[in-house]
């Protein structure tokens, strides 16, 4: 099962290669992160599909044991003046080191202050994606809900 560190490196490498679209294995976590990246303006679009390409708009294909390994999330990558909009996407929590932050530490990060040795302050235009009890959400939503969680990745 692909995890967020696989998704981050896959998307980051696709931007480096100046690809128009990239397909990543479909999981609930990957879909949630991809939708946050689309909402924040880092990718142009997110659609479901298979290894052959995205499904047509409105086409709902049920998940079956026969097609589950071929299901993909297709991301339309976004560029501005020939340069990638997403300059860096990196995983913070990794299999060897999981990073958690409390609500007070997240407030420090949002105020551009360091919160521990692994969590630097957030800069303008940066997005921090967290896994919380409310699901996978962005830092500003976690602050509104006053909740902490696992810091999955940072996009800038």
Beta strands, then each sheet from edge to edge (+ up, - down):
strand 1: 21-25
strand 2: 43-50
strand 3: 53-54
strand 4: 71-77
strand 5: 79-80
strand 6: 83-84
strand 7: 89-91
strand 8: 100-101
strand 9: 127-132
strand 10: 135-138
strand 11: 149-155
sheet 1: 1+ 4- 2+ 3-
sheet 2: 5+ 6-
sheet 3: 7+ 11- 8+
sheet 4: 7+ 11- 9+ 10-
end
